[in-house]
Amino acid sequence: MSSLTLGIPLTAITVLGLLLNLYIILVVILSKQVHTANNLLLLHLGVVDVCVGLVLGVLLVCGGGGGGAVVGPVKAFPLDLAGLPRAAPCSMPGFLLSVLHPLALWTLCGLHTDRYFAISTPLHYGAKVSTRKVLWGLAASWLGSLWPPSWPSWPPWGPVLQAGIYTTATLLLPATIVLVCNLKVLMIARHHRHRIASAIFEVTLSAQVTITHQRNPFAPGYNPEQGEQGPPGISPGAAAAVAAAAAAKFRSRSALCPVLQLLGSLVLLYFPYYGLILWDALAASHAVKAPHPHITTLAICLITCSPPVNGLLYGVKNKVLRKTIQNYWRKQMSKSEVNQEIQARTPSTCGSRRPSL
C-alpha cells in the first residue's frame, strides 16, 4: 500500500478526531460546569484525544504521508526515558502515544464507573463520586501511564516483561472494570425493565377489570381456586396482547445496543494495538517472528480511529452535551431577540415618537 493511499485517509480521520474532541471541550466549557465529575472526565478525554490527534499528525509528517507513520508508534515502544534526548524526532511521538492511549483508556474507565454509580446508587451518588476523587483518579492514571514506558528494558526478556506490565496496567485492568460496570448496568436495566413491564401489565389489566365490572385478579384476597377462575370479561388472548404491548414499549429502548457499541469500540480499536506491542516485544526477544506489515498497518489504522470514535460515542451522542449546546443556543437566541427588541424600541432620532424602554 502506497504512502499516499494510506496517508490521505489517516489524515482525514485525524482531522475528524480533532474536530469532534474540540467540540467536546467547547461544549463542556460553555456549560460552565467543569467542576462536576462527569464533565471533568469528558474534558480530560477531549484534551487527551486532541493531543493524540496532534501526535498522530506529527507522525504522518515524519513518515512522509503515511508509510513511516504507520510503523512509528510501535517501533518507538518500549522507549527509555534516558534515551529520549538522543532519539529521533519521530521517537518522541511514539513515546507520547504510549502515554496518551492509557490515559484515554483510564478516562473511559472513569466515565463508565461514573455512569454505573449514577444508575446503581442515585441517592448516594454525591457521596461516592466527587470532583476531588476524580482528580485523584486522573492523577493516578497519569502516574500509572508514565511508569511502565519509563522502565529500562534489559535483554533478553526485558521488552516482554515491560510490554506485559504495560498491557496489564493500561488495557486489561481498565477494560475489566468497564466490562464489570456495564454488566452491572445491564442487570439493573433488565431488572427494572421487568418490574416496569409487570406494573404496566397489572395497571392495564386492572383498568380492564374495572371497566367490565369484574374482580381484580391482583387483589390480595382473590383466590381463583375458590370458585372463580379469573375475570370472565378478559380472555387469555387479550391478557397476552396487553403483556406483549407492555413489553414492546421497552424492547425498542434496550440497553444492550449502546453497551455493545461502547464495549465493541474499546475492544476493536485498542486490543489489536496492544497485541501488536506484545508481538513486537516478543520479536525483539527473538521468541517469535516479526509481525507482518499488513497486520501492523491494520492495528495502527484502528488505533488512529480511536479519537474520532471516542468523540462520537462520548461527545456527539451524549444527551447531556447535546442538551447543553441546545440550551446555550436558546440563551443566545433569547439574548439576540432582546437586543433586537431594545434596538427597535430605542428612538433613532431626537424627534422620534417611538416609545423607548
Steps between C-alpha positions, in 0.01 A plus 500: 500500500646835396566784742250726323221240504550445872586856597190675363244291697712515816529877468123534450433277803745700711339831403153359573617384843640845574172667405280263702713527812528877468119492494502312833740753655298794370165368624637413845650849533177664380300304757697677778480181706853369468507429873259205466652152482353400164589826327851490642551150359356606164730803491801282581401250230466779245839650588673160490346408164593842357858434609482156338383661177782754507760229563359288218523805274869532588549131423332543163736786420805305619391195304475691176123465469417164647744215451750588768231632731332162511800327648607795713298450821577131536868523418539784747378278786648404739694823540722583791485849650878518496497446124254777420755780442695282258193360325388590152229767462231240432594294809363767735148477345521123545576543869219755536252260341606230746397744776191661344317180402500367860377840619210477256421145616502592869283804426250275322514271804417800719204595280357148514552483878328837543209376289475183708483690831245743355275208401556259789500742796346831389418606857860449618668619180626822657669308781667245273602725209654843549727735312783441746484123447498549124807726519682243713405230250625704205828570682540127567430424133774744397751336734393152394531590131846655539644223713510190268647675191778650713627158605835400354476185288770250586558227240398238422157504669495860616282625210251218554473572873463871435235450232314250721488738796404786269215301343370371833507838675369713215266269305391186683430666835288792369329274244404258780355784708305628198366150430389445862332841520307444177392150603367645826318772305343239271383295799347810660333599172358151450367488858330840479372428152326188628354689797371786285350263242330302777362820653363616164341161441341501847365854466363432151336176607353664810355778286337248267360311801353823636337582169343154467395499872698188577714422799866604488714184481788688664297586811648356825192289589445357154527121475415347161466150654194603706249490221636791295741422224578856412305784349280364224500837327866462397612215283851351521569637152418855611723464806783373281450795265523741792821334619647512149414869469664572835814313398511673160525839670840404639632279223589803288691656792725207575815586693694224323561691175682805647699277736612282209601813307717624786658163578540407134678823416740452791583141401524568127713813519740433789553124525673457159742784581594351837527156346739645246709651782527156665580338168768757425652447847511124446660554160763724663583211735528264199215286635277539193523647154431867443136584420399532138492862373131467411417403860698797624321730257157370604572540873632855462207598276258373766673688781499812282121473488473508881484884543212554253311194628538615861389848398195356324390256772577713805453846349261527206268223627513624859151623590629731774741675263232530232260650752774738616567627149125535435457704818798715408361579154157565652652752740693666218185525288309650795775757556499584130121544499517723810772713343300533178192599699699761691640641177152506345357692796791742530434832317730540202477882506426759764163590344376146461169407668579129533484384863824399665583278790 
